[in-house]
């Protein structure tokens, strides 16, 4: 191991830099080789975010990747290099340990459309950066949902299964075989990876064939069986992907790690929910997330020895717990914690030292210009408002399981014992848009909730699926919901009367007013007791004779002005303004006498937590989330159900081909909140968004958004059919199978690969003239579909008399008229042309044509 290897220069303008072990040294990997990983090697991957929105607490992520066949020496070389690189980068870099096939979501997010695992080590790794190389014969197993990987497996039918997707790579032809149990989304993502391999490794000059139905893809199956042998027996069952459920991830435990003498002491401190004050700056802590991932947190005053031993301590803990040796490890330093780590705690503040960071929450400190919401989606997302609420509003109250329209003069007057639908209509870029709010009171029944959802579905059908649906719980209304009622939202206790009328005002009733303007104000009825008062807020006390407007000492002028506008709701009563400390005796009598009350109940301000995007699935009945780190609009696929967590809201995005998961999507949102390690509020609003109808409150969380991106969005079938090529490469390789032949099958007829005997040199030259394209199920009318995979042509060639001076209609089936000479045996070709095929195909094209005309092969 070379421990004196110089630390390489880091290019801060490059998002991704990778090094590979080579003779126990770490060598930089060319960019064109990124995404390929050899199982005998180790890699170090540095990611430095280039977008301001992409920062995740630290200044970068440093990953140590271990191939499953990597030797201890190579692992040691990589670790030594990693430590020196970390010292050069500083403590704001997050360290990760990754193992082949079990990498973190953060690691996979760097490689689009997926990673490829290759057999071999240093020698293979040097070769794999070459492009336009066609001397290839391998089989790849493509797996994964949002994060796709392709693993090189044995070239045999025994590697296949019904639920898998396999790619047979023959150099100039790539055949994607889709198992009968695979979903259309898996096929689509695998095809994207297949196209990427073609473009990166063959310079785009290879043809792709897709096998969706073996009976229809006779030509492609003929090639596959020529390479793999005749398949005997049935395919094996699907092999499930080991996914970690949200329930497992919710099980978090925090340990304090320290040395006492020569012993290492690991002491459990707390379980879910964790609080940030458990972490002390002079200590080191280990956080176990359900055995799925191990975090090591290092305080800024922890010793250098502790910091250097972090990885080893994490590995020792994994071994002591009996966890798999591929368990992920992440090492973070105080002040540079990843977003994933921060969100394991109930609340996280980056200002624990009491110092305010300049510019923080600047957007919220200055009064925003509501008129700019349409043109600034980022502002709309931060404020959670698509506009100023001046659009059209319709409200229905759910009564007797039916929706009853509410008189406009009672809009905004809701009851805790009812559910309501509020349809908001507005315009954006000349198009009519809709938001349907599903509001649920705290005293509603299960039947009311079901009726609410059913009536919402009916409305969605009426509007042809164009409604953005937001589930709102009483007391957690988003700002835009408050804005559409212009500060007049009042929630009464009890059930509404006929057609949504508010219940009769019995005496006495106390209402809490919260807000500073018409866009953020709500008024909620509370218990009519002195203990319900808060010194920093404003209250209405309604009696049979008079209505008191009570101003606490801590309320602002804006709060007072807003409260006076709400008074119109109680206009039937005489209004008297009362200041805290100057209340008349009747005020306290109505409330049952004086009693202590708090001065301020406002929650502390939460630091701006960055949004996180996840793909949702439920392979075994439990919610499984796959995170997309550093996400963009391109990560939203028409087959996806995606969850965007913005801390204050949960968005569920439905791709246009995933509409059947609508009911499950909302349930997944609730399960996500219920199982969140930080103990999130179950009343957090859940917004259901369909592809093509995204509001600015959703799109503003993305670095950029193109509203026309999906205008001509093609389905998987359309992508394949629309890219149909002439099939020249498939015709050619089929001819090789027949004319140059593969070795005959063993007498026992067992499935197995046979080596291709055709000259690779001639293949490489011919490849320069191949055309590109996809073949739908491999059908080519020039090739007979009746030939058996076990047939053969004597001597692996066609007689010269069947090719020379023959018209197109007289040629044998499967012969390309433009390449008649190619079907000659090597000896006949040498005899007729006076040179080998390799020499002939290395000539200029016009010289080839002249000789073919002269000799009767044109």
N, C-alpha and C positions, 0 to 999 in steps of 0.2 A: 504494500500500500504506500503510495506517495503522499506523505503527510505534508510535504513542502510545496505542493502544487499551488501556484499563484491563484488568488481569487480573481475571477474574470471581471472585465469591465461590464457594468450593467447599463444597458440602454433604457433609460426611463421612458423613452417615447415608443417602445415596443411593449404591447400588452402581454405577450407570452414569449418566454425564453426557456429553452429546455436543454439539459445536459444528459449524456448517457455514459455509463461505465464502459471504458475501453482500456484494456491492459491495466486495470486498477487505477485508471485516471478518469476524470470526467471531461468529456469532449462536448462542445456545443453541437446541437442537432440542427440541421438546416430547416427552415420554415416549411419547405415542401414535404418534410418527413413527419411533421407534427400530426399526432393522432394515431401513429403506428407504435406499438409497444411490443418488444420481444421478451418472451417469458424467461429467458436466461439472464436478462439484464436488469439493472436498476437505473432509475431516472430521477433527476431533480428538476422540478418544474416551478418557475417563478412567474406569477401573474401580477401585473401592476395595472390597476384600473386606469383607463384613459378618460372616462366620462366623469364629470363632477357628481352625477347622480349615482355612480356606481360604488362610491366609497362605502366601506363596510366596517368602519371603526379603525382598522389598521391601514397602513400605506401599501400593503400588498400581501399576497399569500404565497408561501413557499412549501411545496409538496415534495415528499420523499416517497417515490413509487417503487414497490418491490415486485418483481416478476415471480411467478410461482416456482420457477426452477432456478432462481438466482442463487449463486453460491454465497457462503458467509463472507468470503473475501470481497466480493462485489458489494455486498450490503455494507460492509465496513467502510469501503472506499466512498460510497455514497453518503454515509452518515458523517464521515470526517469532512467531506466537501460541504455538506449541508451546514455544519456548525460554523465553518469559516465564512460561508456565504451569509449566514445569519448575523454574525458579528459585524460584517461589512455593511449590512442593510440596516442594522439598528433594531431596537426593541418594538417598533411599531409593526413588525411583520408577524403574521400569524403562521405558525408551523403546523403541517399536517403529515401524518403517516398514512399512506395508501397501500392497499394490497390488490393485486390483480383480481379483477372480477368483483371486488367489493369496495370500489372507490366511493368517495363522498359525492354528494350532489354538486358541491362546489367544484370539484375536479372535473366532473363530466360536463359542466356548463361551459368549459373552455372549448370543447371540441364538437363542432357541428359538421356533419349531422351524426357523428358517432366516433367511437374508437375501434381500432382493429388490433387484436392480439395475434401475434405471429410466433411461430415456432423458431427456436434458434436464439443466438446471442450476438456477440460482437461482429462476427463476420457477416452474418445475415443483415445486421442493422446497417452496416456500411453500404450494402447493396440496395437496400430497399428504398433509397432516396432516388434511384434512377427512374426515369420515365420512359415510355415507349418501349418497354421490354415485354416480349410476348412469350418467352420461353417459360411459361407458368402452367402449373397443373396442381390446383389445391381446392379444398372444400372448406367453406366458412359457415359457421352456425351463427345466424343473426338473431339477437335477442334484445329485449328491453322495450319499454314504452316511450317515455319522454327521452330517456338517456339510452341510446342504442349502442350495442357493441357487436362486433363480429369476431368470433374465435375460430382459429384454424383447428380443424378436427381431422380424424382419420378419413382418408379418401375411400369411403365404403358406404354401402347402403345401411350398414349397421349403425352409422352415426345419425341416421334420420329418425324423426318421430312425427306423429300426426299433428302435433301442435307447434311444430317448429318451422322456421324459414331457413333455407340453406342456399348458399351461393356457390355454384360450381364455376370456378375461374379457370378457363382454358386459354388465357392470353388474349386472343383476339375475339373471343366470345365469352360473355358472362351470362350464366343461366341461373335465374332466381327461381327456386322451387318453393312454392307456398304450400304448407301442410293444410289438409282439409279442415283442421280445427282452428286455423289462424283467423284473426279478425281483419277487417278491411283497413283499420288504422295501422295495425302491425305491418300489413303488406305495403301500405303507402310509405311508412317510415323506412322500412327495409329497402324499398326501391330508391328512396332518396340517398341512402348510404351506398347502394350499388352504383348509382350514377356518379356519386362522388369518387368512388374507387376508380371507375372508368376514367374520369376526368383527370384525377391526380396521378394515377399510376400508368395509364395508357395514353395520356395526352388527349383524351376524348376520342381516340381512334380505335374503339372496340365496339362491338354490337352487343346489346342486351336482349336476352330472351326471357320471357316470364312464363312459368308453368303454374297456372291456376287450376287447370283440369287436365290430368294426365291423358285422358282419352282424346282430348282435342289437340293437345300439344304433342302430336306423334313425332314430328321431326326433332324437337328438343329432347324428348324422351329417348329417341334413337341414339342421340349423341351421349346423353347421360348414361345409358345402359352400355354403350360402347366403352366408356371410361370406367364406370363403376361395376360393370358386370350385370348379368340378368338378376333382377331382384327375386329372391325366393322368400316365401312367407309374407306375413303382414307386417306393417310398420308398428313400431312400439308406441306406447301411450305418450302423451305430452309430459314433459318434465317441468313441474311448476317452478317459478322463480321465487326464491326466498325473499319475501317482502316483510318489512318491519311495520307493524300497524301503529296508528297514533296512540292506541292504548298502551303499547309497550314503551313508546317514546315519552309518555306522560310520567313514567316511573323514574323520578330523578332523586339522587341522593348526593349530598355534599360531604366530603371528608377533608379533615385537616391533616396535612402531611408534614412531618418534621422528624429530625434526627435527635435521638437521645443517646448520647455516647456512640456506640457502634451500631445501635439498633435504629431501624426506620419504623416510626410509629404512624399508623394510619387510623385516625379516629373519626367516626361518623358524627356529623354535627346536626344535620337537619334533612328532612325530606320535603316533598312538595306541599305547599308552595314555598319557594326559597326567597329570601330577601337579600338585597345587596349588602346590607350592613354586616352580614356574616363574613364577608371578605375583608381581611385586614391587610394593610399595605406591607407589613413586614413578614407576612406568611405566604405559604404555598398551599394550594387547595386542589383537590381532585373531585371532579363532578362526573358521576356515573349516570348516563342517560339510558337506563334500562338494558345495559349490556350491549347496546347498539353502538354507542360512541362514548369515548372517554375524553374529557377535557382536563387539561392542567392549567390552572390559573396561578400566575406569579405576581406577587405584589411588587411595587416599585422599589421597596426597601429589602426585598428578599436577597439572600446571598448569591454570588456568582456560582458557587458550587451547587446550590439548589436549582438554579436555572439550567445549568449544564446537565443535571441529572434528570430533567423533567421527562424526556422520552423513555429512559430506562425505568423510571419509577412507574410510568403508565403501563409499560409492557409487563413489569413485574406484577402489577395489580391485576392485569388481564389474565395472567397465568394463575395467580392465586385464586381468582374467582372462577376459573375454569371456562372463561369465555373463549370463543374462537380466536385463533392467532391472527386472523385478518381484521379484527375489530379496529375501527377507525380511532385515531388519536389526533387531538387538536391541542396545541399549546398556545396560550394567549398571555400577553403581558398586560398589567394594569394600564388602562387608558387606551389600549388598542384592541379591545375585545370585539370579536365578530358579532354581527347582528344575531346570528343563530345562538350564540352564547348569551347575549343580553336578554333575549326573549325567553330564556329558561327561568328568569326571575320575575317576581310579581310586579316589580317596578324597577326601572333602571334610570339613573341620573348620571350624566357625565360631569356634573358640577359638585361632586362630593366634597371638594375642598372649599366650597362656598364662593368660589370665584365665578363670576358670570363671564361667559365667553361672548366677545363682541359679535354682533350680527345674529346671535341665536334668536330664533322666533321673530326676526325683524318684520316678517310678513304680517304677523299677528299684532305687533306693537303699533304699527301705523294703520290708520283706518283704510281698508282696501277700497279700491274703486270697483264697485259692483258692476258698473257698466262695461268693464273689460272682460267679464267672465267668458263671453262667447269667443273672444279672440285669444284668450290666455288660458288654455286648459289646465296648465300647471296651477294657476291661481284658483280655478274652479275646483280642482282636486283638493288643494290645501284647505279651502273654505268649505268644501263639501256642498257646493251650490252650483247648479247648471246655469242659473240666471237669478234675477232679483225677485222672483216669485210673482211677477205681474201677469203671468199667463192665465188661461182659463182653468177653473177648478169645479169639479163635480164631486159630491160626497154622497155615499150611501151608508146607511146603518144596517147591520145584519140583525134582523129580527125574525123569529120563527123560521130560521135557517134560510131566509130569503133576504135579498138586498132591497132596502126601502130608501128612496131618494130623500135627502135632507134639504129642507128649505134653505136657500142661500143666506137668509138672515140669521140662520143658526149654524152656518159653517164655522168651524173652529171650536164649537161647544160640544165636547166629547164626554162620554161617561165611562167610568172604570169597569162597569159591568157589561160593556158591549164591545163589539168589533166593528171597524169601519173600513170602507174603501174610499180613497181619495184619488181621483184621476186628474193629473195635471197635464195640460196641453200647452206646448210652446213651439217656437220655430227656431231652427238653427240652419244657417246657410240656405235659407229658402225652403227647407224641408220641415214638415210637421213632425214633432217628436212627442213621446208620451212617457210619463212616469206614473205608475200605479202604486200608491202606498197602501200597504196592508197593516192597519193599526190595530193593536190588540191591548185591551185593558187588563189590569192585574186581576180583576174578579170574574173573568170570562171562563166558560166551561170548555171542555174538550170538544163538545158538539159545536159550540160557537166557532172554535178555531177551524174545525173541518169545513164548516159552512163558509167561513171566510175564504179559505183556499179554493173551494169549489167555485164560488162566485167569481173569484179572481180569474180562474181558468176560463170561465164562460166569457168574461170581458176580453181576455186575451184572444180567444177565438174570434170574437166579434171584430177585433182590430187586427186580425190576421197575423198574430204573433209579434206585433210591433211594440208591445208594452214592456218597459223596464219595470220589474217588480221589486219593490223594497219592503221587506218585513220590518216593522217598527213596533217596539214595545213601549208601553206607557212609561214616561219619564226619561226615555233615551231617544227622543225624537231628534233626527238630524237637523242641521240648520235650515236646509231648504224646505223641509216640511213645516218648520216654524214660519219661514218667510212667506209661504203661499197663503197663510192666514193673517199676514201683516201685523203680527204681534198680538193677535186676538185669540190665541189658542188658550182655552180654559178647560181643564179636566175636572169634572164633578165626580164625586163618589156616588155609587149606585147605578141604576139602569135607566136608560132613556125612555121617554114616553113615546107616544105614537109618532111615526115618521121622524124619529130621531130627536124630538124635542127634549130639552134638558129637564131633569127631574124638578119637582117643585122645591123652591128654596125654603127649607125648614130652618128653624132657628136653634142655636146659632151655627154659623159655618165660617171656617177660617181658610183663606186661600193664600198660598205662597207665590209671590211674583218674582221671577228670575229673568234677568235680561236687561240690556242697555239700549236696544233699538228694535225696530220692527222685524229684523231678520234673525234675532236670537232669543226672543222672549217667549216663555211659557208660564202659565199660571196653574198651579196644582192645588186641589183641595187637600188639606191635612187635618189632623185631629184638632178640634177647637179647644186647645189647652195652652196654657202659658208656656209650657216646656217646648212647644213646637216653634216658638219664635226664634229668630236668629238675628243678632245685632247688626249684621252686615247687609241685611236684605229688607224687603218690603212685603207687607201682608195686608190683605183685606179681611176685616172681621164683619160679617154680615149678620145683623139681628133683625127682628121684626120691625123695628122702628127706625133704625139708623145703620149706616155702613161706615165703619172706621177705616181710613187709609193710614196705616201705621208705617212710619219711616224709622228704620233702625239708624243708630248713630254712624254706622260704618258704610251706609249706602251713598252712592255717587249722585251727582246731578242728572246724569243720563238715565240712571235707574228711576229716579223720581219722575222725569218727564215721560218715560215709557209707561210707568204704572198709571199715570193719569189717563193715558189713552185706553188702558184696559178697563178703566172705571165704567165705560159705556155699557159693558156687559151687565153691570149691577145698577143701571140707571134708574131702576124702579125704587131705589132706596135713597134717602137723604144721605149725602156724603159729608163726612167730617174728617179732616186731616189731623193726625195725632203724631207728635214727635216722641221718640223714645225718652222716657224719664218724665214726660208731661202728660201721661195718660189719665183720663178721668176715672173715678172709682167704678163707674158702670162698665168700663172696658174690662177691668180685672174680674168683676162679678160675672160677666158673661163667660169668661174663660175659666171660671171656677177658682179664682184667687191667684195671687202672685206665686210664681215658682221660678227656680233658676232656669236659665236657658243659655245656649252657647253664644259666643261672640262671632264665631265664624265656622261654618261647616264645609267650606269649599275644599275640594280635594287639591293636593299639591299638583302643580303643573307637570305633566309628563314630558320628558325629553322627546324631541322629534325622532321617532323610530321610523326607520326606512321600511317601505312596503316589501312584502315577500310574496312571490308567486309560486304556486304549487299545481301540479297535475293531480287530479283526483282519480282514484280507482278503488274497486272493492272486489279483488279477486277471490277472496274466501269469506265474504260477508263482513269483513272489518275494513274500515277506512284506511287506505294507504295513500300517503302524499309523497310526491317526488318533487323536490324543490328545483326551480330554475333560477340560478343566481345570475346577476347582471342581465336581467331579462329585457326583452324588447318585443315589439309587436309580432315579429317573425316567429316567436315562440308560441303563439296562439294558433292552433291547428283546428281545422273544421271538425275533426273527430274528437276533440278534447272537451273535457269538463275541467276548467281551471279555477283555482281559488286564489284571489288576491286579498291579502291581509294588510290593511292600512292602519291597523291598531284601533281606530275608531269605528271602522266598518269592515264587513266581510263581503267581498264581491264574489259571486259564482258566475263564471263566464261559460256560456254554452255554445260550442261550435255548431254550425248549421246541420251537421250530420250527427250531432249528439243530443238532439231534441228529446229523444226517448228517455233521457236521464234527468228530466226536469224535476220530478218529484224527489228522486234520490239526491239531487244536487242540494236542495234546501236542507234535507236531513243531514247531509254531509257537513254543511255549514254549522248546524247545531252540534254535531258530534265533534267537530274541530274545536269549538269553544269549550265543550264539556271536558275534553281530554287534554286541553292545552296545559303544558307544564306550569305555566305562570298563573293558572287559576283565573282565566278570563271571565268577564261578566257574561252570563247567558242572555242578557238583554241587548247585547251588541247588535246593531242593525245588520241585517243580511239582505244584500241586493242581488237579484237575479238578472243577469244581462245576457242578451242573445247576440250572436255574431251579426254585425251590420247595424246594430241599434245601440252602440255604446255611448253613454252620456259623457260629458266632459269631466265629470267627477271620477270617471274610470280612466279615460284616455290620458288625463293629466298626469298620471303616475308613470307614464312611459316616456322615455327620452324623446321619441318622436312618434307621430301617429299619422298614417296615411289613410284617410277615409275611403279611398278608392282602391285600396290594396286587394280587396276580395271581389271587385266588380266582375272579373272574369275568372273567378276561382274554379279550377277544374277538379273533378272527382278523380279518384284513383283510376277508375276504368277509362275516363277521358284522357288522362295523362298517358296511359299505355296505348290506347287506340290512336290518339292524336299524334303519337310519335312513331307510328309504324314506318319502318324503313324498308328498303328493297330486299333485305335478307341476304345480301351477297356473302357476308362472313359465315352465316349459318349454312348456306348452300355449299360454301367452300369446305367447311369442316365436315359436313355430311359426306361430301365427296371423298375427303381424306379417309373417313371411316370405311367407305366402300372400296376405294381404289388403292390407298396405301395400307389400309387395314390396321386394326388393332390385333394383338395376338389372340388366337382362338381361345374360347372359354375352356376352363378345365373340364375334364370328362365327367366330374361329379356335379357339374352345373351349379356350383355354389357361387353366390354373389361375391364379386371382388374386383378390384381395379386392374386394368390392363394398360401397360405403358403404350403411349402413342409412338408409332414407328415412323411417322412422317418426318421429313427433314425439317428441323427447326429453322435452319438458315433460310430456306425458301419461304417459310411462313413469315419470318420477320420482314423479308423484302416485299412479299405480297401485301403485307398489312398496310403499307404506305398508300395503297390504292383502295382500301376498304371504305365503304360509306358508313355513316353513322345512323343510329335509330334504334327503336324498340320494336320487338316483334311480339304481337299479341298471340299468346299461347304458342308461339313458334311456328305458326302455319306458313308454309311456303309452297305455292302451287307447283313449283318446278321440281319438287321432291316427292317421290311416291310415299304415301302414308301406309302402304301395305307391307313394306319390307320388315322383316324380323330382325331383332337386335343380334341374333345369333348367326345370321347369314354372312357369307364371305365371298370375295371375288378371288379367283385363282391368281396367285402371285402378286395380289394387291395392285392390279392395274387394269386398264382397258386396252384391247388390241388397237394397234395404230390404224387399221383399216376402218374401224368404227368411228374414228375421229378425223382423219385426213380427208379433205375435200367433201365433207358432209354438210348438207343443208341443215338448218336449225331443226326442222321438223323430223329429220332422220337421226338426230342424236339420241343416245340412251337417256332415259329419265335421270334427272339430277345433275346433268352436265351443264355447266355454265357456258353458253355459246361464246362468250368473250374470253374464255380461258380454256379452250379445248386442249391446248398443249399441256396444261397442268395435269391432265388425267393419264398421261403416258407414264410408263414405268421409267425408272432412272436410266436403264440400259437403252430403251427405245429413244428416249429424249436425247441421250448422248449420241446415238447413231444418226438421228435425223438432223439435229441442230449442230452437232459437232462441239458441243459444250455442255456443262452440267446445268441443272436448273438454277443453282445459286449464281453462276456466271451470267446466265441469260437474264435473270430478274434484276441483276445489278446494272444492266445496260440502261441507256436512256429509253424512255417510253417509245419515241418515234422509231428507234432502231429495232425494238421488239416488234412493233407493228410491221415494219418492212420485211423482217425475216418470216413472220407468220404468214404474210401474204404470199411470199415466194414459195413457201413449203406447204401451203394448203391448210393452214390452221386459222385463217382470219375470218 
